Amino acid sequence: MHLPKKKTVRALCLAKIQRARLSHTLPMEDPMSDAVVGNIRANTLAPLLTKNVAIGVNRQLSIVFVLIACFLLGTVLCPVKVLAQTGNTGAVVEIHGNVYNQADGTPIEGASVTIKGTTQGTLTDAKGNFQLQVKLPVVLSVTDIAHLPQEIPVNEDKPVSIGLQAASQSLNDVVVVGYGEQQRGQVTGAVSTVDVTKTFRDRPLNDPIKGLQGVAPGLSISYSNGGLTAPASVRIRGIGSLVGSGSPLIMVDNVETDDLSVINPDDIESVSVLKDAASTAIYGARAAFGVILIKTKSGRMNTPTKVTYSNNFYWSNPTTLPDFADPTQELPGIIKADERAGVTPELFGMDLNQLLTGIQNWKEKYAGKRTSDEMVLGEDFDMTDSTVPYFYRIWDVKKMMLRTQPGQQHNIRVSGGSENIAYYVSAGYSKEGGIMRVHPDQVQKYNISTGVTANVTDWWKLNVKMLYRNFEYDYPFGYYGATQNYFYYMWRWGAYWPYGTYQGKYFRNIPAYLNAAQDNKTIDNYSRVDLSSDIKITKDLNLHADYSIVRDNAINQSTGGPVMAWDSWTSGTPYENISSSGYDYTSASQNRDNIDVFNIYATYDKHFGADHHLKLMAGINAQKDGNIYFYADRKNVLDPTKGYLDLASGDMSASGGNAQSAFAGYFGRINYDYKDKYLLELDGRYDGSSSFAAKDRWSMFGSASAGYRISKEHFMEFIRPFISDWKFRASYGAIGNQDLGGSNRYLPLMSAGAVAWVVDGVEAQGVGSPNAVAASLTWEKITTLNLGTDISMLHDNLSLSFDWFQRSNDGMLTQNAVASTFGTSAPWVNGGSMRTRGWELSVNGNLPVSKELALYGSLTLTDYKTVITKWDNASKLLSQNYSGETYGDIWGFETDRYFTDADFNADGSFASGVADQSALASGNFKYGPGDIKYKDLDGSGVIDGGDFSANNPGDLKVIGNTQPRYMYSFRIGGVYRNLDFDFFFQGVGKQSYWGTGDVAMPNFRGGDILYAHQLDYWTPDNTDAKYPNPYSGNASGKIPGLAAGGNNFYPQSKYLLNTAYLRLKNVSIGYTLPRQWLSRYSIKSVRLYVSGENLFTFDDLGVPLDPEALDGYSSSTGRTFPIQRMYSFGVQLSL
């Protein structure tokens, strides 16, 4: 919801001046009156309302949804004639009114209410109320520094209710930075802020990180699949290191929080993204690759109690999925591929030619006549006592196995405060179901957040915050490994595979396993207590201290057991247990994370005269992390429905672990500005980490940044009506990276356990050789240079920011090659370097069309490229990183065309003048007409990979790159009367991916399946087909260093996936009920809304998959839980 932005010192001073002067009627000739009002108006902006959310049904409903939305907008935007009522014309009356935030009904204190054309006016009180003596009719001019100004005609002496729309970013906004706050106009580092209302308000988000995708330049968030518990990949300005996570530090109220799902999005007040060394150095070695700062909401003193409730009901379906082929068209292609590979066309004992005949017969006689999932022997399938069964019935597999995913969310908040006490209490609940129709997984989450702030004295303030999150994940036992693998195996065989029952019992297929699987559960209880104290030592010196205790306890209960089904993989099809003995166990595990954080820092903020401003900050940070893990399992479960260790009778095994780490740092910052025109900031931190040996444990890192507000110069006055502020920024700094991709890399550890022989019937125990350790292993050094400019135009209604940056990683951890006789793996050394260069652009605009209509828009665009500048690989072998490599490069062949008969001699050899690529063939494959012809780039007459290096790649070339380029987003929206609307688009301009597995490559594994999009394959009568002449088994090739694929499917330009896309990420439309409808019920505001997420995706991927969901078990691209298209509706209410 929209919250009034914090007033700056300058704004409060203006308000005090105005309050003193507007308490009586000022003379018209007073020159200060117009100056004050004009100053306030100059610092107001057009609104940026919000929305985003999600729901999902199917692609056709998306079109209907948008059409309905356009119809509603058109209806509301039609001209409406309003007859003005008049009363007591000419009489002097006292009018009463209230000014409030139109988005959420919050009263606005300190808003200026004046009679247009005069200096008569007043300010609103803490409840937003005002009163004025006026002669009707009049026009009231209402201004507030954090809201869009508005003029209201008043024709009668009735109470006036005035809703103001929140303004967008201005130079007076407060930006949260490391251990403090700054006015936006004085920020010299690369810092982006997020419009929290637009980002989170309407969207059904279990994890706030999902809402941050695309909202800030340089911040990249991606999901490889759409599962309920899928983790996000978070990067700021690209990849930072080839070891460790390379992820930014995420801080919630100054406490490191890797898993943002512990936070209720409804509790978030602000989000800042810190991107360069100048803004992140204060956090030290954990912030080498940026920081995401999140501040949660708190109560406010001298504020009446406010109660808000919101909900969201949603449902979702996949954005894109492949289609199963008609088996009568699929099987001929598989038969052809198997015969060419020299293997018998069969599948689990079913002769594919006989199977094809049976399916054709079923289509003729029984298709369209089935009313249940019960299969009929002799019609839908055949089986005998001596053979495996043959299955003929064709199923709508996606309908049988997948469902519309339901979900709901509820949030309630209570906040307020008296003169010395402020309080905040919130609770949230969310529930979301999985995609599988049989035994779906499910996530439930409960959030509770409380906070109390007390002014103990006029110089001492105490604050306590408590946060609790209960996470419950219910899922079926994974007979195929992970729960997601059920989805993978659903796509492994064709639509004739048995999805129904016989005599009410399943065959050996996914439904049988899901139906028999026991409910497994993970429960994660996260709790946190923050205690902080602020002491005002002098007028200019403040001391802050805080201590946080974090406890995260996760327990898991998992039980397997038998799966009774018709075993269609066995002759005679017996009804038996089809599960292996390895799944007959029950297990329990517990993981406990303990985090203790202490911060203390002092801030000195002093103005010297009218021109000099100095701000000093220094402090100490210390954090201790601990982890305890325990796991136990036991075989032979007596009753799978009661999966407890003491109710199993077999062997028991147990394991566990205990890990500890610690971080500490002394930090400081100096800010100086002269006339608010020349800006300087110096940051430093002396950091220590337990990731290193004692002699390498501590190091000093620092940064410097400067700003020049050229618009403050006198020679810029001529352009001031157009450009209100123009600032140049520059920063340079170095930070250490302590994330080494593992713990204790500096210790020569030896593993202990059973060795590969038996003594007296018992496995012998032994100790392995120690790992090699470098003489010195220390921090990766991350240096960043950043140049930027910020421009505000048209009274801050249009703003632009641009940054160019270079980030270098020197001393990056590598492992050099060693001889196999070395006896252990090579030691880690600080031997690599990497450099990323890029730029970012963001534009924000507001267009106040009229007092009833305000529009807004925003644009972000980011691009960067990473190059490995140093690596120990002098030969530049493609199987390793090498100096000069652009990170993410995909090497492969350039596709020429399909071979024709003219390319071969009568004996099958290559004709004269045709490059020989026979050495690329694997197995029984032999190139012929209809196969892929690769280009002979080096002119040698032979298609090969040279010596498999970048120095001599033969006919290989870089055909694409996996890293995203030209990442962009744009948003357009506005407010018309009580209606608000918001459209958010997000995408990637350039990116490639080499897909593997059966969805991306026909017959990748063998003769398992062909999908509907793969039926366009080469035949003598179809020479312009999408896919080549079928052949079973294309998973491996003969060129080391290349991605998977062989024969016709070596990595190549023809089948390279283009993962660039444009997505309509979110559409939200809301309507706030008129306040006069609600006043009698003591309700401040009610907003109804509908929202859709991932409604449309425009791409040229090449296969029917979502370009953001290309993960897959066993390297099978796309056979993973899909990204969801979501639709939702809800209500937001304030009391």
N, C-alpha and C positions, 0 to 999 in steps of 0.2 A: 504494500500500500504506500501511497505517497505520504511522506512525513515532511514537515517543515524543515528546511535546511537550517543548520545552526547559524545564527547570526554572528558575523564577525565583530571584532572590537570596533571597527570603523562604523559598522551598521548600528551597533548599540549606542555609540556616541551620537550618531545622527538621531536615533530614536529619542534619546534623552533631551537633546536640543529641541526636537519637535514637540515632545510631551510638555516641556516647559513653556513653549511658545504657543501651542495650540490649545492651551487651557482657557484661552480667551481669544477674542477676535483680534487679529492683527491688522494694522492699517495696510491698505492696499499698496501704498508706496514702499513698504518695507522691502528692501532688496534681498534680505535673507530668506524670505518666505519662498519665493520661486526657486531659489537656489537649493533649499532643502528638498522640496518636493521634486524638483528636477533631478537632483542627485539620486533620490530613491528610484525614480522612474528609469534612470539610466542603468540602474543595476538590477532591473527585473528582466525576466526572460519569458519566452513562450513556453508552454507546458510540454512535458514529455511524459505522457501517461504511459500505458503499458499493456502488456498482456503477453502471454505465451502459455501454451499448454498442449494437451494432447489427448487424442482418442483414436480409435482405429476400427474401421469396419471393413471396407473394401475400396478399391480404387474408384469404382463408379460413384460411391457415396461422396468421395472427395469433390467431384464435380458438382454434385447436387448441393453440397455444403457451401461451396463458394458462390454458386448461383443464388442460393437463399440469402447469403450474407449481402451480396450486391443488391438484391431486391430490397432487403431491409434498409440498407444505406440509402438507396434511391428514394424509398418512401419517406424516411425521416428527413432527408435533405430537401424534399420538395418545399417550395415556399409556403409558409404558413402566415396568414394575416392575423395579427394580434391587435385587438381593439384596446386602446389605452383608456383606463378609467381615470376620471379626475374627481377630486373632491377637495373642499376647503381651499379652492384656488385663491391665491393671494393672501391667505391667512398665515400668521406665524404660529407654527405648531412645533411640538417636541417629538421628533421621530426616534424610534428605538430600532436597533438592528443587531445582527450577528454576522461575523465574518468567519468562514471556515474553509478548510481544505476540501475542495470539491471531490477529490479522489476517495477520501476516507472519513470525511466529516469531522476531522480534528479541528478544534477551535484555534484560530490564529491570533496570538497575542502580539501587540505592538504594531498592528497594521494601521496605516494612515488613512483616515476617512476625511476627505475635504469636499467642500462645495465647489464644483467646477466654476472657474472664473473668479473665485474669491480666495482669501487666505483663511477663511473660517474652517476649522476642522478639529479633529480629536484623534486619539489613538484607542485601539481596542484593548480591553482588559484581559486578564488571564483566561477568561471563558470566551473570549472573542466578541464580547458585547460592546456596544457604543450607544451614545445618545447625542443628539444635536438639535439646537433650535434653528428652524429653517422657515422660509417663506415659500410655500408651494406655488408652482412646481419647481423642482431643482434636479440637477444631475450630480450624483455623488461620484467622486473619483476615489478609488480604493487602490492603494499600493502597498506592497510588502516586498522586502528585498529578496525573498525566496520564492515569490510567486509572480504570475503574470498580472499586470495592472488591469483594472476593469472600471468602466464607467456605467453607472446604473441610474436610469431616470426614475424619479420618485414623484408621483402625482397625487398621493393621498397619505393621510397620517396613519398608516398601518405598519406593523413591524416589518422590517426589511431583512431578508436573509440573502447573504451574498457569498457565493462559493467561488474561491479563487483556484486557478489551475497552477500546478507546480511549475516552476521555471526550470530550465535546463542548466547545464554547468555554466558557472560564471567564475570570474577571476577571484571572487570573494568566497567561493566554496571552500570548505575545509576538507583537505585530503589527508587520509590516514597514511602515515609513513612509519618507518621503523622507530619504535619507542617514542611516538609523538604524532603531532599533526602540523600541517602547514597550509597556508592559503595557497590555492592553485597558482595564483600569479607569482608566487615566490619559489615554486618548485623548480629546481635546476636539473633534476635527474629524469630518467625515462620512466614515468609513472602513468598508468592508465587506471581510470576508475570505471566501475560498472554501475549502470542504472539498475539498482536492485529491484525496483518495482516492476519494470518491464521484463526483467530477466526471470523472476521467480513467481510473481503474484498468481498467475492463472494456470501454471503448469503442474501436472501431477508428477512431481519429482521425489523419488525416494532418496536420491543423492544429489546434493546441490551442484556437484561438479558437472552433471549433465547439462544444467542450465547455462553454464559458462561457455559452452562451445560456440565459437564465432563472435562473442560479444566484445572482445578486446583485441586490438592489433598485437600480433606477436604471440598470443596465447593459443596454442594448438591442443585440442582435446579430441581424442578419437577412441572408438570402441570397435574391437574386431568382431564382436557379435552382440546380439540383442538379448542375451540371457538375463534373468532376474538379478543375478549376482555378478554380472560381467564387470571386470575392473576397467578403469579408464587409463589410457596412456596420456599423460599430461606433459607438455613441453612448453617452454618459453624460449622463443627464438631458436627452435630446432634442437638437434642432437648436440649435447655438450661434451659427452665422453663416451668411449667405447667400452668402458667398464662401469659397473654400478648402474643405478637407475637413470641418472641424468635428469631426474625430475626436479621441479622447483620445490622449495621449502613452503609448506602450507601452514600458516599460523592462524589460529583462532583465539582471539583475545590474548595474544602473546604466548600461546602454548602450541608447540608443534603438534599437528593433527593430520596424519597421513590419510586417514579414512574419513572423508567429509560426510559419509552417510550417518555419522554419529550426530550431525547437526540437522536440525529441522530448518528447511529453507525459510520458513515463516519467521524464524528468529533472527535472521540476518539483517543487519542494519546497513553495512557498507562492505564493499569489496574493492581492494586496490591491488593492482598488478605491478610489481616492481621489477624492472627488466635490466637495468645496467648496474655496473659496480658502484656507482655513486649512491644509488638507492638501496642496494642490498648489502654493501660491505658491513653495515652495522650489525648484521646477523651472522657474519663470519662464514665458516667453512661449510655449513649446511646450506648456505644460500648461494652457492657458486653459479647456479643456473636459474636464478630468479626467485622471487617470493610472491606468494599470493597471501595477502593480508585480509582477514575477515574479522569484522567487529560485530558482535551480537547486540541485540537490542537491550536497553535498560529503561527503567522508569525515570521520570523527570519530576523534579521538585516543583511545588506550586502548580501542579496540574491535577485537574479533577479526575476521578476514577474513570477509566475507559475500558470497555469490554468489547472485544471483537471476536467474531466467529466466522470461519470460512470452511467451505467443503468443496470437494471435487469428485465427481463420479465419471469414470471413463471406461472405455473399452478399446481394444486394439487388435489389429491384424497385421501380418507381414506386409512390408512395402512391395517386395518382389520375391518370387520364388520360381524355380524351374517348373516345367510341366512334365508329368510322366507321359511317355509316348504310348500310342496305341500299340499293343504287343504284336499285332499283325503287321505293323510297319517296322517295329523295332527289331524283332527277331531275325528277319532276313539280313539286316546289317550285321548283327552279331554273328550269325552263321557264316556270312562271307568273311568277316574278320578272323574267326577261328580257323576256317579252312585255309585261308592264306597263311596263317601262322603255323600251320601244320599240326593243329590240335583238334581233337574230336569236339564238335559243337555239342556240349552238354553242360548241365548245371545241376550239381548235387544229384547226379545220376539220371536226370531227365534229358533224353535226347531232344535237342532243340527243334529238329525237323518234325518229329512226332508231336512235340508240344505245340508247334505252330499250327499243325493240322487240327489239333484238338481245340485250340482257342478260336480258330476260324469257324469251326463247327458250333462252338458255344455262342459266338456272336450271331450266327444265323438263326439259332433255335431259342436261345434263352435271354439274350440281351434285352433289357428293359422290362423283364418279367419278375424280377426279384423284389420282394417287399420286406425282407429282413436280412440280417447278416449271417443267418444259418445256412451252411453250404449243403448242397444236395449231392450225395454220392452217385456217381454215374452220369451226372450232368455238369456240376461245377468242378468236379475232380474225379479222378480214378485212382484206386489203390488196390493192391493185391498183397498177399502174404509174402511174396518173394521179390517184390520190386518196391522202389520208392514211388510215392504218389506223383501224379501229374495234375497240375492245377491250371484250370482253364478260365475261371471266372475273372473278369476285369473289374477292378475296384477303382473308385475315386479315392485314391490314397490320401490326398491332402484333406478331404472331407472326413475320412475315417479317423485320421490320426491327429488332426489339428483343430483347434477351437479358437473362438474369439476370446481374447484375454480380458477378464474384468479387473477393475481396480477402484479403490475409493480412498479419499483422504479427508481428515477432519482436523481442524486447528482451532484452539481457543486461547485468547490472551487477555490478561487483566493487568493494567498498569496505571500508575498515577503517583501522586506524591503530595506531601504537605510541605511546610516551610523547611523542615530539616530531615525529612525521610522521603525516599523514593523507592518504589517497589515495582517488580515485574514478575509475572507468573505466566507460564504458557504450557500447554499440553498439546501433543499431536498424536494422531493415529493414522496409519496407512496400511493398506492390505492390497496385494497384487498377486494375481494368479498367473501360472505359466501357460505355455502354448499347447502342450500335449493334451489331447482329449482324454486319453486313458491315464489315470493317475498323474495329474499335473503337479508340478512343484508349486510352492507358495511362499511368499514373504510377508511377514507382519512386522511392523515396527511401532514402538511406543516411545515418544519423546517427552521429557519433562524438563523445563528450564525455569529456574527461579533466581531472582536477584534482589538485593536490598542495598541501598546506599544511604548512609546516615552522616549528617554533619554533627560530629561529636562536639566540636567547638567551632568557632568561626575560623580556625586555622587547621583543623584536623577533620579529615573525611575518611570514613571506612566504607568498604564495599565488599560484599560477599556474593558470589554467584555459584550456583550448583546446577549441574547438567547430568541428566541420566538418559540413557538410550537402551531399550531392550529390543533385540533383533532376533527374530525366530524364522528359521528357514526350514521348511518341511519339503522333503524330496524323496522320490523312490530310490531304493537301493540300486546301485549301478552294476548290474550284471555285465554290462559292456565296458566297465571302467567308470568314467565320469557320467553323471546324469545326462549331460549333453550328447553323449555318444548314442543314446537312443535315437536322437534326431539324425545323427550321421548314418546309422544303419537303416533307417527308414528309406533313405535315398540310394541304397546299395543295389537293390534288385527291382525288377519291373513291376507294373501294376497288376500282374497276374499272381504275384506272390500271395499266399493265403492270409488275408486280414480278417476273415470271418471265423466262425466256429462250426464244429461238427459234433452233434449230440451235446451242444452247449459248452464244448471245450475247445480251446484254441489249439492251433498248430504251432510248430516251432517258428515263431516270428516275434517281432517287436511287441504286439499286444499281449502275448503270453507272458513275457518277462515283466512288462509293466503291470499287468494285472496281478501277478504273484508277488511283486516286489513289496517288501515291508516299508512302512513309513520310517524314514530316517530323519533325524533332526539335529540342527545346529542352533544353539542358543548363545547369544553374545550379549553380555551385560557390560555396558560402558558407563562409568561414573567419573565425575570430575568435580572438584571443589576448588574455586579460586578465591583467595582472600587477598585484598589489596588495601593499601593505606596511602593517602596523600596528605602531606604535611606542608603547609605554607609557612616556611621559615621566615621569609621576609616578603615584601611586596613583589620582589623580582625573583626570588629563589624558592623552588618547590622541590620536595623530595617524595619520590614514589617508590614503593616496595610492594611486591606481590609474590605470593607463594601458591603453587598449584599442585594438587595431588590428583593423579590420573590412574584409574584402575580399570583394566579391560580383561574380562574373564569370558572365555569361550569354551563351551563344552560340546562334544559331539557324540551321538549315539548312532551306531550303524550296525545293521543286522541283515545277513543274507538268508540262505536257506534254499530248499528245493523249489523247482518250477515244474509243475506237472502239466504236460501238454502232449499232443500227438507229435511224435518225433519224425517229422517228414524228411529228415536227413538219413534215416535208417530204413533199410528194407523191411517191409511189413508194417511200417508206421505204428510202432507200439505206443501206447499211452504210458509215459514214464517220466521220470525226473530228467529234464534236459539240462539242468544246471550242473556245472562241474563241482567236484568236492572242494575245490579251492574257495568257493563262495559259501561254504557251510561254516560260517563263523559269526561271532558277534564281537564288536569292539567298542571301546570307550576311550575318549581322549579329552584332555583339558589343556588349554593354553592360557597363561596368565601374563599380562604385560603390566609392569609397574613403572610409572613415570613420575618423577618429582622435579619441579622446575622452580627456580628462585631467580627473581630479578630485583635489582635495586638501582635506581638512577636518579640523579639530581638534574634539574633544569634551571638555568639562569637566563631570564629573558628581560632585556633592558633596552630602552630607547634613550639615546643621548642627544638631547636637543631635538630638533625637527628633522635632522638628516640621517642620523646614524642609528642603526638597530643591530644589536648583538644578541645572539642566542647560543648558549653553551649547554651541552648535555654530556654527562659522563656516568658510567655505571658498570655493573657486574652482572653477568648471566651465568648460571650454573644449571646443568641438567644431568640427572642420573636415570638411566633406563635399565630395567631388568626384565628377563623373560624366563619363565619356567614352563616346561612342556612335559606332558606324560601321556603315554599311549599304552594300551593293553588290549589284546584280543585272545579269544579262546575258540577252539574248534568244536564241532559237533553240538549244534544248538538243539536243545531238547524241544523247545516250542518257539518257532520264529516270531510269533506274535508277542513274545515276552523275551526280548533280546537283552538279557543281563548276563554278566560274566558268571555269576554263581548258578545260572540255569543252563550252562553248557557243560559237557562232560569230557571234552578233549584236551589236547595240549594247550597250554597258555604261554604266551610270550609277552614281554613288556619292554618298553624303551622310554627314554626321556632325555631331557637336556636342560641346561641352565646357562644362560648367557647374560652378560652385563656389559654396559658401555657407559661412558660419561663424556660430557662436553663442558667446557668452561671458557669464558672470555671476558676480557676487560675492554670496554668500548667507549667511544666518545665521538661527539659531533660538534662542529663549530659552524654557525650560520652568521653571516654578516651581510647587510645590505645598506647601501648608501642612497638615500632619497628614493628608496624602493625602485631604483633604476639599475644599479650595479649589484649583482648578487653573487655571493661566494659561499660554498659549502665544502668543508673538509671532514671526512669520516675515517675512522681507524678502529681496528680491533686486533687485540693480541689474543690469539685463539689457541686452545688446546683440545686435543682429541685422543681418546684411548685407542683409536684405530692404528696408532703408530707407536714405535718403540720410544722409550723415554728420551733419547737424544734427538729424536725427530718430532717430538710431540707438540712443541709450541712454535708458533710462527706469527709474525706481524703482517697484517694486510691493511691496505688503506685505499682511499680514493679522493679525488677532488673534482668539483664541478663548479661551473660559473654560468651566470646568466646576464644578459644585457637586454633591458626593456627599452628598445630604441624608440618606442612610441612615447616615452616620457620626455624625449628631447624636444626642445622648443622648435627646432626646424621641422618636426613632424606635425605641428599643429594644423597645417593645411589639409592633412588627410584624416584628422581625428574624427570628423563626423562619419567617416566611412570605416576607418580602422580604430577601434577603441583600445586595443592593446596588441603589441607585437614584440615577442621575446625570442632571443636566440639563446640556445643552450649548448654547452659542451661539457663532457665528463670523461674522465679516465681513471681506471682503478684496477686493482688486482685482488683476487680472493683465492683462498686455498680450497680445494675440494677434498674432503675426507672420506667420501663414499668410494671405497675401493672395490666394490662388488663382492665383498666377503670380509669376514672378520679374521683377525690374527694372521694376516698375510706376512707379517714380519717375524712370526714364530716358526721354528722348524718342528712342526708337530708330527707325531707318529700315530697312525691309526692302529687300534687293537681289535682283535676279534678272532673268529674261527678261520683257520687256514685250510688249504685244499688237501688235507690228508687226515686219516683216522688212526688213533693210537688206542689199542685195547677197546675197540668199539666206540670210542668217544672222539668227537671232532677235536683236533688239537687246536690250542689257542696260541696266537702269535702276535707279534708287533711288526708293522710294516716299516719300511725305510722312511726316514724323515724327508719332508719336502725341502727343496733347496730354497734358501733365503738370501736375498741380496744384502750386501754390506750396509747399504742405506736405502730405505724406502720411505719416501716422504710425500708431501701434498702434491697433487696436480695443481698447477698455478694457472688460474683463469683470469686473463686480462681483457678488459672491455674498453673500447673507445666508442663514444656516442656523440653524435652531432645532431642537434634538433632545433626546430623552431615551432612556436605556437602563435597563432594569429586569431584574434577575435574581431569580428566586424559587425557592423550594423547593430550597434548597441547590444553586443554579445548574442545576437540572434543567429549568427553564423560563426563557427569556430573551425579552425584547421590546425592539425598537428602533424609534423613530419619528422621522422628520425632516420638517420643512417647509422649503422653500427658495424663494428668488427669485434668479434669475440675469439680469443685464441686460448687454446689449452696446451700448455707446455709441461713436459714431464708427465705425459699421460702414461698410464700403466700398460705395459706390453709384456709378452712372454716370447723370448727369442727361441728359435729352433735349436734343439740339442740332439745329439746322437742317441739312438735307442739304447746304447750301452751305458748311458749316463746314470740309469738306475731309478730315476724319478723324473717328475715333470720339471720344466725349466722354471727358474725363479722369476718372480715378478720384478720388473725394473721400471724406473721412470724413463722410458725410452721413446715415447711417441709424441707427436704434436698434431694439432688439428686447428683449423681456422674456419669460422663462419662469418660471412658478410651478408648484409641484407638491409632492407629498409621497410619502414612502416608509415602508413598514412591513415589518418582518421579525420572525418569531416562530420560535424553536427550542425544541423540547421533547424530553425523554428520560424514559422510563418503565422503570425497572428492576423488572420484574415479579417476577423471582426470580433466583437465582444462575445459572440456565440460560437465562433468557429476558429480553431487554432490547429495548424498542421505542423508536423515535425518530420525530420528524416535524419538518417545517419549512414555513414559509409566507412568501412574499414578495409584496408588492403595491405597485405604483408607478403614479402618475398625474401628468401634467403637461400644461400647455397653453402654447403660445407665441403671443405677440401682437406684431405689428410696431407699435411706438409712434411711429416717425418715418420718413417716406419722402417724397421729393419727387414727389408725385403728387396735387396739390391737387384734381383732378377725380375722383380715386379710380377711374380706369379699371380695369376688370377684367382688362385685358391686362397690367397692371403690378401690382407690390406697392403697397400704400397704407397710410397710417396708420390704425390701428384694426383692421387685418385679422388674423384668427386664422390663423396659418400652417397651410397644408394644406387650407384651405377649398375645397370643390368647389361651384361654382355650376351651377345647372341649373333645369329646370322641375319642377314638381310634377305628376305624372301624374294625370289624372282618370279616364279610361276609354277604351274603344274607341268610335270614331264608329259611329253606326248610320244607317240610311236616313233616319230622322226628322230627322237633323241637317242635311240638305241639301235644297235645292230641286230641281225637276226639271232645271234647267240645270246642276246640279252646284255651284252657289254655296251658301254657308252660309245655313242657315235663320235666320229672325228669332230673336234671343235667344241664338244660338250664336256664341261669340267666333270671329272670323276669324283663322286662322293660316296663310293661304295664302302670306304673305310668307316663311315659313320653308322653303318647298319649294325643292328644287334639281333641276336637270335637267328631265326629263320628269315628275317626280313631281307628283301632284295628290292632295290629301287626299280620302279617301272612306271608305265603310263598312269597318271592320276596321283602320283606321289609328289611331294614338295621338292622343288629345285631351288637350291640356295645359290646366291650370287657369288661368283668368283672374284672377290674384291682385290686380291693381290695378284691376279692374273697368272697364277702358277699352273692352272689346268687341273688342280686338285683342290677339292673343298676340304679344309681341315682347320685346326685351331693353332697352326704354327707350333711354337714351343709352349703354348698355353700361358703366355705372358703378355703384359701390356706392351713390352718392347717388340715382340714378334707375335701378334695375335692371329696370323694367318688371315683367314676370311672372316674372323670375328670382328665385331664393332660394338660400341655402346649403343644399344637400341632404345634405352629408356632409363628412368630413374625412379626409385621407389619413394623418394621424399616429396612431400607436397610443395608445389610452387604456386605463387599468386593466390594465396588464401584470402578470401574476401567475405564480406557480409554487408547487407544493407537493410535498413529498416525504414518503413514509411507508416505513418499513422497520424492520429489526431483526435480532437474532441469537438463534437458538435452538440451544444446544449448538454444534455445528460448522456449522450451516446459517445462511447470511445471505441476506437478501432486501431488495430496494430497488425502489420504484416512484416514478418522477419524472414529474410532469405540468407542462406549461407552456402558456401561452396568452395571448391578448389579448382584453380584454373588449369593446372597441369600436373599430372602424376601418372605413373605407370606401375604395372604389377604383372609378374609372370605367374599365371595360375597353373596349379597342378591338381591332379585328381580327375575323376570321371566327369564332373560337371564342366570343367574347363577344357579337357581333352577327351574326345571319344576313345573308348577302349584303352584308357590309361592303364588300369590294372590288368585287364583281360576282358573276357566276354561276359561281364556282369550285367551291364545296362547301357542303353542308349536313351537319352532324353529327347523330348519333342524337338528341341532346337538343334539336335545333332542328326536329324534324319536327312538333311541336305548334304549328302556325301557324294563323292565322285563316282560316277559310272560312265561307261562309254556313251550313254545317252544323256548324261548330265555332267558335262565337262566344265561348266561354270559354277560348280558347287562351292559351298562355304568350306567344307571339310574334305580331306583327301580320301583316296581309296582306303577302305577300312583295313586295319590290321590290329590284332589283339596283343597288347603288351607294349606300351610305349613309355614306361616309367623311367628308364635309365638310358644314358648315353655313354659316349666314349671320350668326352672331353672334360678333364678335371677343371674344377673352378666354376663350371656353369651350373645354373639351377636345374632342377629335375626335368627330364624329358629326353626322348630319343627318337630315332628314325624320322618320321614326319613331324615330330613335335619337339625338336630341339628348340631352346629359346630362340625366338625369331620375331621379326617385325609383324608378320601376318597375324599371329595369334596373341600378340602382346595386348594385355588388357589396359584400356584407357580408363583410369579411375578418376578422371576429372568429372565434376558434377556441379549442378546448381540445384539446391533443394529449398522448397518453400518450407522452412523449418517450423514456423509457427504462425497461426492466424488466431487473433483473439478479438472478440466483439463483446462489449459490455454496455449495460444500461443501468445508470444510477437513478433510483426512484426519486421523484421530487421531494424535497424536504418537507413541504407543507402536507404531503400525504402521511408523513411519519411522525410529525411533532406531537400529535395527541397520544402517541404510544411511547413517548420518550425514547425513540429510536433516532440516532443521528444520521445513519445512512444505510441503505440497502443497495447492493450492486448485484445484478444478475449477469452472467456471462456464459458464452460458449467459446470453445477453443478447439483448434485442430493442430496436430503436430505431424511433420513429415508428410504433408498432404500430397505433394508432387515432387518428383525427382527427375531432372533432365540430365541424361548422360548418354554416352556412346560406349558403354563398357564392352560390349561384344558378346556377353552371355547374360541370361536373365537372373542376375544377382544384384543385390544392393552394393554399390561401390564402397560402402563403409563396412560391410560385413563379409570379409573374404577369408576369415579364419576357418579352420576346419581340422577335425581330428585326423591324424595320420596324413597330414599335408594334403588334405582334400579340400581345395578351395570352395568355399560357399556352403559346405555341408555342416552348417553351424546354426545356432539359434539366430533367427533373422532380426534385423532392425524393424521396429513396429511403426505403423501408421496409427495415430491415436486421435480419438475424439472425446471431448469432455464437456461437461457443463457444471455450474455450481453457483453458489451464492456467497456473498461477503457482506457481513452485517456488523455494524458498530452501534454500541449503546452508550 
